Amino acid sequence: MNAFETHGVRHLSASSLNTARYGLDSWVAQYLFGQRGPASLHMWRGVAGEDGVAAGLSDPDMPVEDAIAVAERVLRTKTTGGRITGTIFDKDEVEKTRELLAGYSTSRTEYPGVVRNALEALRPYGVPSAVQEKIEVELDGVSVPFTGFKDFSYDEHGVDVDLKCPGRLPAGGVIPPDHRLQGAIYWAASGNRAQRFCYATAKEATILELDADTCRTALRTATGIARTLERFLSLSKDREELAGLVIPDYSGYRWSPSQITSAQEIFGY
């Protein structure tokens, strides 16, 4: 067994690497101790948006309103009925999230909504050849494979598109580092075909593409993070001992109150 497998890590993902990059304490809590935090409305907005857009892309004759209804239904299902233990969503915040997906108006501005804007941007590509296609790739010097799921594959165009539903478009039209790392892994897994990101907000949508040089740089970063993680894990077979080598910082936005409580038990303070 390699150091990853010794600690039950059978594969890596872009999410795993980005978690480690922004906080090894969070990575230890999540991936060695299984202390995952509760799902957020931001996460469910992305899930619901992707499901609505996928429905509208798979059926080009589907009215946009029907695709929006899919997203609303998914959001409603994910935020009611106690699906996530201990998570209580404020009804007003859920309604605000629904408006972001479906669109809304103010006295000054009309906001078409995430689903409508994304479909407007992506329908010209045609019907995806695959939705949520699984990828797996091995990187040089990393003992376990990387896995992930491509949102929309377009074999006819030699393009993969990942949908993001942020509160606002990336500043300066620059793809954020965590998305660059994700795109680079998918680039390597897909035979170096084009990787694009569709950023859809309630106001507008834009599509940005990773160039090959950026992919190569981000791939070196991904490889470096993975190798560092493996060196760290090789220090001990005891996860408690590894936790003792990490200084937790609970001030970041990535920690929820429930995660902090669990992490304090892991790290002792």
C-alpha positions as CSV (number, residue, x, y, z in Angstrom):
1,M,0.0,0.0,0.0
2,N,1.1,3.6,-0.7
3,A,0.6,6.3,1.9
4,F,-2.8,7.4,0.5
5,E,-4.2,3.9,0.6
6,T,-2.9,3.3,4.1
7,H,-5.2,6.2,5.2
8,G,-8.2,5.0,3.1
9,V,-7.7,7.6,0.3
10,R,-8.3,5.6,-2.9
11,H,-8.4,8.5,-5.3
12,L,-8.0,12.3,-5.4
13,S,-10.1,15.0,-6.9
14,A,-9.8,18.7,-7.7
15,S,-11.9,19.4,-4.7
16,S,-9.6,17.4,-2.4
17,L,-6.5,19.2,-3.7
18,N,-8.1,22.6,-3.4
19,T,-9.1,21.9,0.1
20,A,-5.5,20.9,1.0
21,R,-4.1,24.0,-0.8
22,Y,-6.3,26.4,1.2
23,G,-6.0,24.6,4.5
24,L,-4.3,21.3,5.5
25,D,-6.3,21.4,8.7
26,S,-9.5,21.2,6.8
27,W,-8.2,18.4,4.6
28,V,-7.2,16.3,7.6
29,A,-10.6,16.8,9.2
30,Q,-12.5,16.0,6.0
31,Y,-10.5,13.3,4.4
32,L,-8.8,11.5,7.3
33,F,-11.6,11.9,9.9
34,G,-14.7,12.1,7.6
35,Q,-15.8,15.4,9.2
36,R,-17.7,16.8,6.3
37,G,-19.7,20.0,7.0
38,P,-23.3,20.5,6.2
39,A,-24.3,21.4,2.7
40,S,-24.8,25.1,2.0
41,L,-27.3,27.0,0.0
42,H,-24.5,28.0,-2.3
43,M,-23.9,24.4,-3.0
44,W,-27.5,23.5,-3.6
45,R,-27.8,26.5,-5.9
46,G,-25.1,25.0,-8.1
47,V,-26.7,21.6,-8.0
48,A,-30.2,22.9,-8.9
49,G,-28.8,25.2,-11.5
50,E,-26.8,22.3,-13.2
51,D,-29.8,20.0,-13.2
52,G,-32.1,22.6,-14.7
53,V,-29.5,23.5,-17.4
54,A,-28.8,19.9,-18.1
55,A,-32.5,19.3,-18.7
56,G,-32.7,22.2,-21.0
57,L,-29.6,21.2,-23.0
58,S,-30.5,17.6,-23.4
59,D,-33.9,18.5,-24.8
60,P,-33.4,21.5,-27.1
61,D,-37.2,21.9,-27.6
62,M,-37.8,22.2,-23.8
63,P,-39.1,25.7,-23.0
64,V,-36.8,27.6,-20.7
65,E,-39.6,27.9,-18.2
66,D,-39.7,24.1,-17.9
67,A,-35.9,23.9,-17.3
68,I,-36.3,26.6,-14.6
69,A,-39.0,24.5,-13.0
70,V,-36.6,21.5,-12.9
71,A,-34.1,23.7,-11.0
72,E,-36.7,25.0,-8.6
73,R,-37.9,21.5,-7.9
74,V,-34.4,20.3,-7.2
75,L,-33.7,23.3,-4.9
76,R,-37.0,22.7,-3.0
77,T,-36.2,19.0,-2.6
78,K,-32.7,19.6,-1.3
79,T,-33.6,22.3,1.2
80,T,-36.7,20.8,2.8
81,G,-37.6,17.6,4.6
82,G,-34.4,17.4,6.7
83,R,-32.3,15.8,4.0
84,I,-29.1,17.0,5.7
85,T,-29.1,16.3,9.4
86,G,-28.6,19.4,11.5
87,T,-29.0,21.8,8.6
88,I,-31.9,24.3,8.8
89,F,-32.2,26.7,5.9
90,D,-33.8,30.1,6.4
91,K,-36.9,30.3,4.2
92,D,-36.1,33.8,3.1
93,E,-32.6,32.8,2.0
94,V,-34.0,29.8,0.1
95,E,-36.5,32.1,-1.7
96,K,-33.6,34.4,-2.6
97,T,-31.7,31.4,-4.0
98,R,-34.8,30.4,-6.0
99,E,-35.0,33.9,-7.5
100,L,-31.3,33.8,-8.5
101,L,-32.0,30.6,-10.4
102,A,-35.4,31.6,-11.9
103,G,-34.9,35.3,-12.4
104,Y,-36.6,38.3,-10.8
105,S,-37.2,42.0,-11.3
106,T,-36.5,45.1,-9.3
107,S,-37.7,48.6,-9.9
108,R,-34.6,49.3,-11.9
109,T,-33.3,46.0,-13.3
110,E,-34.5,42.8,-14.8
111,Y,-32.5,39.7,-13.8
112,P,-33.1,36.8,-16.2
113,G,-31.8,34.1,-13.8
114,V,-29.0,31.6,-13.8
115,V,-30.9,28.9,-15.8
116,R,-32.0,31.2,-18.6
117,N,-28.6,32.8,-18.9
118,A,-26.8,29.5,-19.0
119,L,-29.1,28.0,-21.6
120,E,-28.7,31.1,-23.7
121,A,-24.9,30.7,-23.6
122,L,-24.8,26.9,-24.1
123,R,-27.6,26.0,-26.4
124,P,-25.6,27.2,-29.4
125,Y,-23.2,24.3,-28.7
126,G,-26.0,21.8,-29.4
127,V,-27.0,18.8,-27.4
128,P,-24.2,17.5,-25.2
129,S,-22.7,14.1,-26.2
130,A,-22.5,13.3,-22.5
131,V,-23.7,14.8,-19.2
132,Q,-21.8,14.2,-15.9
133,E,-19.2,12.0,-17.7
134,K,-16.8,10.4,-15.2
135,I,-13.1,11.0,-15.8
136,E,-10.1,9.2,-14.3
137,V,-6.4,10.1,-14.9
138,E,-3.0,9.3,-13.3
139,L,-0.5,12.1,-12.9
140,D,3.2,11.5,-12.8
141,G,4.6,10.5,-9.4
142,V,1.1,10.4,-7.8
143,S,0.2,6.9,-6.4
144,V,-3.6,7.1,-6.7
145,P,-5.7,8.3,-9.7
146,F,-7.7,11.5,-10.0
147,T,-11.4,11.2,-10.6
148,G,-14.2,13.7,-11.4
149,F,-17.2,14.4,-13.5
150,K,-17.4,16.7,-16.5
151,D,-20.7,18.6,-16.6
152,F,-21.2,18.8,-20.4
153,S,-19.1,17.1,-23.1
154,Y,-19.3,18.1,-26.7
155,D,-17.5,15.5,-28.8
156,E,-18.5,17.2,-32.0
157,H,-16.6,20.4,-31.0
158,G,-13.9,18.7,-29.0
159,V,-14.9,20.7,-26.0
160,D,-15.9,20.1,-22.3
161,V,-17.8,22.7,-20.4
162,D,-18.1,23.0,-16.7
163,L,-21.0,25.1,-15.3
164,K,-20.5,27.4,-12.4
165,C,-23.3,29.3,-10.7
166,P,-21.4,32.0,-8.6
167,G,-22.9,35.1,-7.1
168,R,-20.9,37.2,-9.5
169,L,-18.7,36.7,-12.6
170,P,-14.9,36.1,-12.1
171,A,-13.1,39.4,-11.6
172,G,-11.4,40.7,-14.8
173,G,-12.6,37.7,-16.7
174,V,-9.9,35.5,-15.2
175,I,-10.7,31.9,-14.3
176,P,-10.0,31.4,-10.5
177,P,-7.1,29.2,-9.4
178,D,-9.3,26.4,-8.0
179,H,-11.2,26.2,-11.3
180,R,-8.0,26.2,-13.3
181,L,-6.7,23.3,-11.3
182,Q,-10.0,21.4,-11.9
183,G,-9.9,22.2,-15.6
184,A,-6.3,21.1,-16.0
185,I,-7.1,17.7,-14.5
186,Y,-10.0,17.2,-16.9
187,W,-7.8,18.5,-19.7
188,A,-5.2,15.7,-18.9
189,A,-8.0,13.1,-18.6
190,S,-9.6,14.1,-21.9
191,G,-6.7,14.0,-24.3
192,N,-5.9,17.7,-24.0
193,R,-9.2,18.8,-25.5
194,A,-10.5,22.3,-24.8
195,Q,-11.8,23.0,-21.3
196,R,-14.3,25.9,-20.9
197,F,-16.2,27.2,-17.9
198,C,-19.6,28.7,-18.2
199,Y,-20.2,31.2,-15.4
200,A,-23.9,32.0,-15.0
201,T,-25.3,34.5,-12.6
202,A,-28.8,35.9,-12.3
203,K,-27.7,38.9,-14.3
204,E,-25.6,37.4,-17.1
205,A,-23.4,34.5,-18.3
206,T,-20.0,34.3,-19.8
207,I,-17.8,31.4,-21.1
208,L,-14.1,31.4,-20.5
209,E,-11.5,28.9,-21.8
210,L,-8.3,27.6,-20.3
211,D,-5.4,27.9,-22.7
212,A,-2.9,25.1,-22.9
213,D,-0.1,26.9,-21.1
214,T,-2.4,27.6,-18.2
215,C,-3.4,24.0,-18.1
216,R,0.2,22.8,-18.0
217,T,0.9,25.2,-15.1
218,A,-2.2,24.2,-13.2
219,L,-1.4,20.5,-13.8
220,R,2.1,21.0,-12.3
221,T,0.4,22.6,-9.3
222,A,-2.0,19.7,-8.9
223,T,0.8,17.2,-9.1
224,G,2.9,19.2,-6.6
225,I,0.0,19.3,-4.1
226,A,-0.7,15.6,-4.5
227,R,2.9,14.7,-3.9
228,T,3.1,16.9,-0.9
229,L,0.0,15.3,0.6
230,E,1.5,11.9,0.1
231,R,4.8,12.9,1.8
232,F,2.7,14.2,4.7
233,L,0.7,11.0,5.0
234,S,3.9,8.9,4.8
235,L,5.0,10.4,8.1
236,S,2.7,8.2,10.1
237,K,0.1,5.5,9.8
238,D,-1.7,7.0,12.7
239,R,-4.1,9.7,11.7
240,E,-4.2,11.1,15.2
241,E,-0.4,11.6,15.0
242,L,-0.8,13.4,11.7
243,A,-3.5,15.7,13.1
244,G,-1.0,16.6,15.9
245,L,1.3,18.0,13.2
246,V,-1.3,20.4,11.9
247,I,-2.2,23.8,13.4
248,P,-5.9,24.5,12.9
249,D,-7.2,27.9,11.9
250,Y,-10.9,28.3,12.3
251,S,-11.2,31.9,11.1
252,G,-11.6,31.0,7.4
253,Y,-15.0,31.0,5.7
254,R,-14.6,27.4,4.8
255,W,-15.3,26.3,8.3
256,S,-18.9,26.0,9.4
257,P,-19.8,26.2,13.1
258,S,-20.5,22.4,13.3
259,Q,-17.2,21.7,11.5
260,I,-15.3,23.8,14.0
261,T,-16.9,21.9,16.9
262,S,-15.9,18.6,15.3
263,A,-12.4,19.8,14.4
264,Q,-11.7,20.9,18.0
265,E,-12.2,17.3,19.1
266,I,-9.8,16.2,16.4
267,F,-7.0,18.7,17.0
268,G,-7.6,19.1,20.7
269,Y,-8.2,22.9,20.7
